[in-house]
């Protein structure tokens, strides 16, 4: 079970950049192909929540979906991400957020590759990348 982190809006604003705050706390979306959003990252390692450092997605599960956002077919650990329904558009979507700090990460769709068939379409602005040979479960 993941221990939750609770901070005030003022604490999050102090910790995160303006763009990270807009995405993580206000459920925003970065533009596709945003420079520095990790879409082109190819090294071995792990992608962590930029707000709390929780390991979210391994580089071994990353693939090029052609969307312009980093895409993954599974999280490092299922318990590290949570989902909820997002009704902001005409059709409902499944929102993905960090299980520890509840930062909005992006959305998950059922059009990804095997073995899961899932496409976690993630805002790279709210990810930090740590280079390494393999993921370390936590």
C-alpha positions in Angstrom: 0.0 0.0 0.0 1.3 3.4 -0.9 1.5 6.1 1.8 -0.2 9.3 0.6 1.4 12.7 0.5 -0.9 15.6 1.2 0.3 19.2 0.7 -1.5 22.5 0.4 -1.8 24.3 -3.0 0.8 26.8 -1.7 3.3 24.0 -1.0 2.8 22.4 -4.4 3.2 25.8 -6.1 6.5 26.3 -4.2 7.8 22.9 -5.2 6.7 22.6 -8.8 7.3 24.8 -11.9 4.2 26.7 -13.1 3.7 24.2 -16.0 4.2 21.2 -13.7 1.6 22.7 -11.3 -0.9 23.3 -14.1 -0.6 19.7 -15.3 -0.2 17.8 -12.0 -2.6 19.8 -9.8 -5.0 21.4 -12.3 -5.3 18.4 -14.6 -3.8 20.2 -17.6 -2.2 18.7 -20.7 1.1 19.7 -22.3 1.3 20.1 -26.1 2.4 17.0 -28.1 6.1 17.0 -28.8 6.9 19.5 -26.1 10.7 19.8 -25.9 12.1 18.0 -22.9 8.9 15.9 -22.3 10.9 12.6 -22.5 9.1 11.5 -25.6 12.4 10.8 -27.3 14.1 9.3 -24.2 15.6 5.9 -25.2 18.0 5.1 -22.3 17.4 2.3 -19.8 16.0 3.6 -16.5 12.8 4.6 -14.7 10.4 7.5 -15.0 9.3 8.9 -11.6 6.7 11.3 -10.5 8.2 14.8 -10.6 6.1 15.8 -7.6 6.9 13.1 -5.2 9.6 10.8 -6.8 7.5 7.6 -6.9 8.6 5.2 -9.6 5.9 5.1 -12.2 7.1 3.6 -15.5 10.1 1.7 -16.6 11.9 2.5 -19.8 11.5 -1.1 -20.8 7.7 -0.5 -21.0 8.1 2.7 -23.1 7.2 2.7 -26.8 6.7 5.1 -29.6 2.9 5.5 -30.0 3.3 8.3 -32.6 1.2 10.7 -30.4 4.0 13.0 -29.3 3.7 12.1 -25.6 5.7 9.4 -23.7 3.7 6.2 -23.9 4.0 3.1 -21.8 2.2 -0.3 -21.9 2.4 -0.8 -18.1 3.5 0.9 -14.9 6.5 -0.3 -12.8 4.0 -1.6 -10.2 0.2 -1.5 -10.7 -0.2 0.0 -7.2 1.9 3.0 -8.1 -0.7 4.5 -10.4 -4.4 5.0 -9.9 -7.2 5.8 -12.3 -10.5 7.7 -12.4 -13.0 8.7 -15.0 -12.5 12.0 -16.7 -15.6 13.6 -18.3 -14.0 16.8 -19.6 -14.5 15.8 -23.2 -17.6 14.5 -24.9 -16.7 10.8 -24.3 -15.3 9.7 -20.9 -11.6 8.9 -20.6 -9.6 7.1 -17.9 -7.3 9.6 -16.1 -4.1 8.3 -14.7 -2.6 9.8 -11.5 0.2 9.1 -9.1 -0.9 6.9 -6.3 1.2 8.7 -3.7 0.6 12.4 -4.4 -2.4 12.2 -6.8 -0.6 14.2 -9.4 -2.4 14.1 -12.7 -0.2 12.2 -15.2 -2.3 11.7 -18.3 -4.7 9.1 -19.6 -4.8 5.4 -20.3 -6.4 3.9 -23.5 -7.0 0.3 -24.6 -5.2 0.7 -27.9 -1.6 -0.2 -26.8 0.7 -3.0 -27.7 0.8 -6.5 -26.2 1.3 -7.9 -23.7 -1.2 -5.5 -21.9 -3.0 -3.7 -24.8 -2.8 -0.5 -22.7 -1.4 2.9 -23.8 -0.5 5.1 -20.8 -0.3 8.4 -22.6 1.6 10.6 -20.1 2.5 14.2 -19.8 6.3 14.1 -19.7 6.5 17.5 -17.9 5.4 15.7 -14.7 8.0 13.0 -15.1 11.6 12.8 -13.9 13.9 10.3 -15.6 16.6 8.3 -13.7 19.0 6.5 -15.9 19.9 2.9 -14.8 20.1 -0.6 -16.0 16.8 -1.8 -14.5 13.8 -0.8 -12.5 14.0 -1.1 -8.7 10.6 -2.1 -7.3 9.6 0.0 -4.3 
